[in-house]
C-alpha cells in the first residue's frame, strides 16, 4: 500500500514538473483598435455631406468652402437625391383629365383615344382610374374605379368614345379631378393627375394663378400633377407652372403620335415610385438665408424652408439647387445638412432622412486666392446648367413677344459664359449646352415671325428642355 502511494506520488510530481517546465503558449495579442476615420479639423471647410437609408441616398455639396467677407456673392448648394431602394410596385391611383375641345378634332382626338386606351391596358389589377374630359363643359366619363377585368373593359369603352367639341375649360377639368379625389382612400398609394390639352383656356377661370393653384392644392394632399401640351397653340408657361406647383412633369408634344409614349412613361414612372411626396427641408436660423431654389416650389414656415422634389422612382435621381446668403457674424459658419422627408411605397407614415454627423463648415476670408482655390467645379457646372436653363426660358419669352434683339443678347452672353467654363473644366455637358445656345441664336437671327410654326416649335421645345434641365 505504501509502495503504491509512493509510486502515485512520484508520478504526480513528475507530471506537475513537466507541466511547469514545458514551454508556455504565448497569449494572443489583444486586437488593435480600428483607427478612427479621419475627421476634418476645426479649420477645414466641409463642403460635401453624403447620407442614406434603405430607400434614398443624398449628396449635398456647396460650391466653395470660403466666402468673401466683403462680398454678397451667393453660396450655392446642390442637393442630389437618388432613389436607391428596391422597386416595390405600389398601387397607382390615376386621373386622366383630357381636353376634348373643338381644336382636338381629327388626328388629335384619335391619338388621345388610342393613347388613353393603351394607358388603361397598362394598369395593373388593384390600380385605380378616373377619366374626366372637358370642352366648354366638363364630363366625368369614369368615376374613380378599381381596375379588374370588368372595370378595365368598361374603361376601354369610355375612352374609345370620347367626342370632341366646345371650348377649353381647364379650370373645370381640374376642379372635377379635385372633387373626384376628395375623400378617396389614398393611403399607401401613388396618386397622380395627368392633364392633356392642346389649347389655351377659354372657359371657366383662366387665370394662371388659379389653375396652378389647383395643382398646388392637390400636391398638398400627396397627389402630383403632370401636364402634357399637345401641338403649338397651348400656353406652355401655364402648363409648366402647373407641373412645378403640382410636383409632376411637363411635356411638349409636337405630334399626337408622341402622346402614347409619354402616357406610358407617366404610367411606368408612377408604378416604379418608391419615395413619394419627397421634400427637402433647410433651416434658416440666422446663419444662412435661403433665397431661391430655381425651378422648384419653395415654401417658408418660421425658420424652415421646404422644397418640393416630387415622387422618385427606383433608380431615379433629382437635383435641387439652392441659392443661399451667408449672414452669420464671425470667421466660421457651421450649418446642418438639409433633411429629407418622404413616404415609402405602400406606407402612409412619413420617413425622415437626416445627417447626424459633422455640419457644413464655411469660413469667411478676404484672401481671394484662398476663396478661388476652394471653389468646386462640379457644383459650378450644375449652377451654370440651371442658370442657362433660366436664360433660355427668358430669351424665348422675349422672342415670343417680338423682342428678338434682347433674346439674341441674352443668348450670346450665356453662350460665352458656358463656352469659357467648358473650356476651362473640359465639361462636355456645358460644351453641349453652349452648342445648343449657338443653334438657337442662329435660328433667332434668321428672324422668323414669332407666331410662325417653326418659331413656335422652337420656343416650346427649348422651354420644355429647360424645364427638364432644372430637375
C-alpha positions in Angstrom: 0.0 0.0 0.0 2.8 2.3 0.9 4.7 1.3 -2.2 1.6 2.2 -4.3 1.3 5.6 -2.7 4.9 6.4 -3.3 4.7 5.4 -6.9 1.5 7.5 -7.3 3.2 10.5 -5.6 6.2 10.3 -7.8 4.1 10.1 -11.0 2.0 13.1 -9.9 5.1 15.2 -9.0 6.7 14.2 -12.4 3.6 15.3 -14.2 3.4 18.6 -12.4 7.1 19.2 -13.0 6.7 18.5 -16.7 3.9 21.0 -16.9 5.8 23.6 -15.1 8.9 23.1 -17.3 7.1 22.8 -20.6 7.2 25.9 -22.8 4.1 28.0 -22.3 1.9 29.0 -25.3 2.1 32.8 -25.8 -1.2 34.5 -25.2 -2.5 36.2 -28.4 -2.1 39.9 -28.6 -5.2 41.9 -27.9 -6.8 43.1 -31.2 -5.6 46.5 -32.3 -8.4 49.1 -32.2 -9.6 50.2 -35.6 -8.2 53.7 -36.2 -10.9 56.3 -36.2 -11.9 57.7 -39.6 -10.1 61.0 -40.1 -12.4 63.9 -39.4 -12.0 67.4 -40.7 -10.1 69.7 -38.4 -11.8 72.7 -36.9 -10.0 74.8 -39.5 -11.0 72.7 -42.6 -14.1 73.6 -44.7 -16.7 70.9 -45.1 -18.4 71.2 -48.5 -19.8 67.7 -49.1 -22.1 65.5 -47.0 -23.4 62.1 -48.0 -26.1 60.2 -46.1 -28.5 57.4 -46.9 -31.1 55.0 -45.7 -32.6 51.9 -47.4 -34.6 54.0 -49.9 -32.7 57.2 -50.7 -29.2 58.5 -50.9 -28.5 62.2 -50.5 -25.3 64.0 -51.6 -25.3 67.7 -50.6 -22.5 69.9 -51.9 -21.5 73.5 -51.6 -19.9 75.4 -54.4 -17.0 76.6 -52.2 -15.5 76.4 -48.7 -14.8 80.1 -48.2 -16.9 83.2 -48.7 -15.7 86.8 -49.3 -16.2 88.8 -46.1 -16.7 91.9 -48.3 -19.0 90.5 -51.0 -22.6 89.5 -51.3 -21.9 86.6 -53.7 -24.4 83.8 -53.0 -23.4 80.4 -51.7 -24.9 77.6 -53.8 -25.9 74.2 -52.5 -26.6 71.3 -54.9 -28.7 68.5 -53.3 -28.8 65.3 -55.3 -31.4 62.7 -54.2 -31.2 59.3 -55.7 -33.8 56.5 -55.2 -31.5 53.5 -54.4 -34.1 51.2 -52.8 -35.8 48.2 -54.4 -38.7 48.7 -56.7 -41.9 47.6 -54.9 -44.8 48.4 -57.3 -47.1 50.5 -55.0 -50.7 50.6 -56.2 -51.4 53.6 -58.5 -54.4 56.0 -58.5 -54.5 57.9 -61.8 -56.9 60.6 -63.1 -56.8 61.4 -66.8 -58.0 64.9 -67.5 -58.4 65.1 -71.3 -59.1 68.1 -73.5 -61.9 67.3 -76.0 -62.4 70.9 -77.3 -63.1 71.6 -80.9 -59.5 72.1 -81.7 -58.8 68.5 -80.8 -60.9 67.3 -83.8 -59.2 64.9 -86.2 -55.9 63.3 -85.6 -55.5 64.8 -82.1 -58.7 63.3 -80.6 -57.9 60.0 -82.4 -54.4 59.9 -80.9 -55.8 60.8 -77.5 -58.3 57.9 -77.6 -55.6 55.5 -78.6 -53.1 56.7 -76.0 -55.7 56.6 -73.3 -56.6 53.0 -74.4 -53.0 52.0 -74.1 -52.8 53.6 -70.7 -55.9 51.7 -69.5 -54.4 48.4 -70.7 -51.1 49.2 -68.8 -52.8 49.5 -65.4 -52.4 46.6 -63.0 -55.3 45.0 -61.1 -55.8 46.9 -57.9 -54.8 50.2 -59.5 -57.5 52.9 -59.7 -58.5 55.1 -62.7 -60.8 58.0 -63.2 -61.4 59.8 -66.6 -62.5 63.4 -66.9 -63.0 65.2 -70.2 -63.5 68.9 -70.8 -64.7 71.2 -73.6 -66.9 74.1 -72.8 -68.5 71.8 -70.1 -66.9 69.0 -68.0 -67.8 65.4 -68.0 -66.9 62.6 -65.6 -66.5 59.8 -68.1 -65.4 57.3 -65.5 -65.7 57.7 -61.7 -62.7 56.6 -59.7 -62.7 52.8 -60.2 -60.6 49.9 -59.0 -59.2 48.0 -62.0 -60.2 44.4 -62.6 -61.3 42.5 -65.7 -64.8 44.0 -65.9 -63.9 47.6 -65.0 -61.0 47.6 -67.5 -63.4 46.7 -70.2 -65.7 49.5 -69.1 -62.8 52.0 -69.0 -61.8 51.0 -72.6 -65.3 51.6 -73.9 -65.3 55.0 -72.2 -62.0 56.3 -73.7 -62.8 54.9 -77.2 -66.0 57.0 -77.3 -64.6 60.4 -76.3 -66.1 63.0 -78.6 -64.7 66.5 -79.3 -66.5 69.8 -79.2 -66.6 73.2 -77.4 -64.1 75.5 -75.7 -61.2 74.7 -73.4 -62.3 74.6 -69.7 -59.1 73.5 -67.9 -60.4 75.1 -64.7 -63.5 72.9 -64.7 -61.4 69.8 -65.5 -59.0 70.3 -62.6 -61.9 71.2 -60.2 -63.6 67.9 -61.2 -60.3 66.0 -60.5 -60.0 67.5 -57.1 -63.6 66.6 -56.3 -63.1 63.0 -57.6 -60.2 62.6 -55.2 -61.8 64.2 -52.2 -62.4 61.5 -49.6 -60.6 58.8 -51.7 -58.6 56.4 -49.6 -55.1 57.0 -51.0 -53.2 55.5 -48.0 -50.1 53.7 -49.3 -50.9 54.6 -52.9 -49.1 56.7 -55.6 -51.6 59.3 -56.8 -51.4 61.5 -59.8 -53.4 63.6 -62.2 -52.4 63.8 -65.9 -53.6 66.8 -67.8 -53.6 66.7 -71.6 -54.5 69.8 -73.6 -53.8 71.4 -77.0 -55.1 74.9 -76.3 -55.3 77.9 -74.1 -58.1 78.2 -71.5 -61.2 79.8 -72.9 -63.8 78.8 -70.3 -64.0 79.0 -66.5 -61.4 80.7 -64.5 -58.5 81.4 -67.0 -56.0 82.9 -64.6 -52.7 81.2 -64.3 -52.6 81.6 -60.5 -56.0 79.8 -60.2 -55.1 76.9 -62.5 -51.7 76.4 -60.9 -53.4 76.7 -57.5 -55.5 73.6 -58.3 -52.3 71.6 -58.9 -50.7 73.0 -55.7 -53.8 72.1 -53.7 -53.7 68.5 -55.0 -50.0 68.4 -54.1 -50.7 69.3 -50.5 -52.7 66.1 -50.3 -49.9 64.0 -51.8 -51.2 64.0 -55.4 -48.9 65.0 -58.2 -50.0 66.7 -61.4 -48.2 66.2 -64.7 -49.1 68.3 -67.8 -48.9 67.3 -71.5 -49.0 70.2 -74.0 -50.0 69.0 -77.5 -49.3 71.0 -80.6 -48.3 74.6 -81.0 -51.3 76.5 -79.6 -51.3 75.8 -75.9 -49.8 78.1 -73.2 -46.5 76.4 -72.3 -45.8 78.8 -69.4 -49.1 77.8 -67.8 -48.5 74.1 -68.3 -45.0 74.3 -66.9 -46.1 76.2 -63.8 -48.9 73.7 -63.1 -46.3 70.9 -63.3 -43.9 72.7 -61.0 -46.6 73.6 -58.4 -48.1 70.1 -58.8 -44.7 68.3 -58.2 -45.0 66.5 -61.6 -43.5 66.6 -65.0 -44.2 68.8 -68.0 -44.0 67.5 -71.6 -44.2 69.2 -75.0 -45.6 67.0 -77.8 -45.2 68.4 -81.3 -47.0 65.4 -82.8 -50.0 63.5 -81.5 -48.2 60.2 -82.1 -45.9 61.0 -79.2 -48.8 61.0 -76.8 -49.0 57.2 -76.2 -45.3 57.0 -75.3 -45.5 59.9 -72.9 -48.5 58.4 -71.1 -46.7 55.1 -71.0 -43.7 56.9 -69.3 -46.1 58.5 -66.8 -47.6 55.1 -66.0 -44.3 53.3 -65.7 -42.8 56.0 -63.6 -45.8 56.0 -61.3 -45.7 52.2 -60.9 -42.0 52.4 -60.0 -42.2 55.1 -57.3 -40.5 54.1 -54.1 -40.4 57.6 -52.4 -43.5 59.8 -52.8 -44.1 63.3 -51.5 -40.3 63.9 -51.2 -39.3 67.3 -49.7 -36.1 68.9 -48.8 -36.0 71.0 -45.5 -33.4 73.6 -44.7 -33.2 75.7 -41.5 -32.8 79.4 -42.0 -31.7 80.1 -38.4 -29.7 83.3 -38.7 -26.5 81.7 -40.2 -28.0 81.5 -43.7 -30.9 82.9 -45.6 -32.4 80.7 -48.3 -33.0 83.0 -51.2 -34.2 80.7 -54.0 -34.5 77.2 -55.4 -34.7 77.8 -59.2 -37.2 75.6 -61.0 -38.7 74.2 -57.7 -41.6 75.1 -55.5 -40.3 76.6 -52.3 -42.4 77.2 -49.1 -41.4 79.1 -46.0 -42.7 78.4 -42.5 -41.0 80.0 -39.5 -37.3 79.3 -39.6 -37.7 76.4 -42.0 -37.8 76.3 -45.8 -39.2 73.3 -47.7 -38.6 72.5 -51.3 -40.9 70.0 -53.1 -39.0 67.3 -55.0 -41.9 65.1 -56.1 -42.1 61.4 -56.4 -39.0 59.3 -57.1 -39.0 56.1 -59.0 -36.4 53.4 -58.3 -33.1 54.4 -59.9 -34.2 58.0 -60.5 -32.1 61.0 -59.4 -33.3 64.5 -58.9 -31.3 67.7 -58.1 -32.4 70.7 -56.1 -30.2 73.8 -56.5 -30.5 76.2 -53.5 -29.2 79.8 -53.5 -28.0 80.8 -50.0 -26.8 84.0 -48.5 -24.4 83.7 -45.6 -25.2 86.3 -42.9 -23.6 85.0 -39.7 -21.1 87.0 -37.8 -17.6 85.7 -37.3 -15.0 83.8 -39.3 -16.7 80.4 -39.3 -20.2 79.4 -40.3 -21.5 75.9 -39.3 -24.9 74.8 -40.5 -26.6 71.4 -40.8 -27.2 69.4 -43.9 -30.8 69.5 -45.3 -33.3 67.0 -44.1 -35.3 64.9 -46.5 -38.8 63.6 -45.8 -40.8 61.2 -47.9 -43.3 58.3 -47.8 -42.1 54.8 -48.7 -44.1 53.0 -51.3 -47.1 51.3 -49.7 -46.8 53.2 -46.4 -48.6 56.2 -45.1 -46.3 57.4 -42.3 -43.5 59.8 -43.4 -39.8 58.8 -43.2 -37.1 61.2 -42.2 -33.5 61.1 -43.7 -31.1 63.4 -41.8 -27.3 63.7 -41.5 -26.3 63.5 -37.8 -22.6 63.9 -38.0 -20.5 66.9 -39.0 -22.3 70.0 -40.3 -21.3 72.0 -43.3 -18.4 74.4 -42.4 -17.6 77.5 -44.3 -15.0 80.2 -43.5 -15.0 83.9 -44.1 -11.9 85.3 -45.7 -10.5 88.4 -47.5 -7.9 86.2 -49.3 -9.4 85.9 -52.8 -6.8 83.3 -53.8 -7.9 81.1 -50.9 -11.5 81.6 -51.9 -11.0 80.7 -55.5 -8.9 77.6 -54.6 -11.9 76.3 -52.6 -14.4 76.5 -55.5 -15.8 73.2 -56.7 -16.1 72.9 -60.4 -18.7 70.1 -60.2 -21.2 72.4 -58.3 -20.3 75.3 -60.6 -21.2 73.2 -63.6 -24.6 72.5 -62.1 -25.2 76.2 -61.3 -24.3 77.1 -64.9 -26.7 74.5 -66.2 -29.6 75.8 -64.2 -28.7 79.5 -64.9 -28.6 78.6 -68.6 -32.0 77.0 -68.5 -33.4 80.1 -66.9 -31.7 82.3 -69.5 -33.1 80.2 -72.3 -36.6 80.4 -70.9 -36.3 84.2 -70.6 -34.9 84.5 -74.1 -37.7 82.5 -75.6 -40.2 84.6 -73.8 -38.6 87.8 -75.2 -38.6 86.3 -78.7 -42.3 85.3 -78.4 -43.1 88.9 -77.5 -41.3 90.1 -80.7 -38.1 91.3 -78.9 -35.6 89.3 -81.0 -32.7 91.7 -80.2 -33.0 91.2 -76.5 -33.3 87.5 -76.9 -30.1 87.4 -79.0 -28.3 89.4 -76.5 -29.2 87.1 -73.6 -28.4 84.0 -75.6 -25.0 85.4 -76.7 -24.0 86.4 -73.1 -24.9 83.0 -71.7 -23.3 81.1 -74.6 -20.0 83.0 -73.9 -20.1 82.1 -70.2 -20.9 78.5 -70.9 -18.1 78.2 -73.5 -15.5 79.8 -71.3 -16.2 77.5 -68.3 -16.5 74.4 -70.6 -13.0 75.2 -72.0 -11.6 75.7 -68.5 -13.0 72.5 -67.0 -13.3 70.3 -70.1 -17.0 69.9 -69.3 -18.8 68.1 -72.1 -22.2 69.0 -70.5 -21.5 72.7 -70.7 -20.0 72.4 -74.2 -23.1 70.8 -75.4 -25.2 73.5 -73.8 -23.1 76.2 -75.4 -23.7 74.5 -78.8 -27.4 74.5 -78.2 -27.4 78.2 -77.4 -25.5 78.7 -80.7 -28.1 76.8 -82.7 -30.9 78.8 -81.1 -29.1 82.1 -81.7 -28.8 81.3 -85.4 -32.5 80.4 -85.5 -33.5 83.7 -83.9 -31.1 85.7 -86.1 -32.9 84.2 -89.1 -35.9 86.2 -87.8 -38.9 84.0 -88.5 -42.0 85.6 -87.2 -42.6 84.6 -83.5 -46.1 83.3 -84.5 -44.8 81.1 -87.3 -44.8 77.3 -86.9 -41.0 77.0 -86.9 -40.7 79.7 -84.2 -43.4 78.3 -82.0 -42.0 74.8 -82.2 -38.5 76.1 -81.2 -39.9 78.2 -78.3 -41.9 75.3 -76.9 -39.1 72.8 -77.4 -36.5 74.9 -75.7 -38.7 75.8 -72.8 -39.5 72.1 -72.2 -35.8 71.3 -72.5 -35.0 74.0 -69.9 -37.6 72.6 -67.5 -36.0 69.2 -67.7 -32.5 70.6 -67.1 -33.6 72.3 -63.9 -34.6 68.9 -62.4 
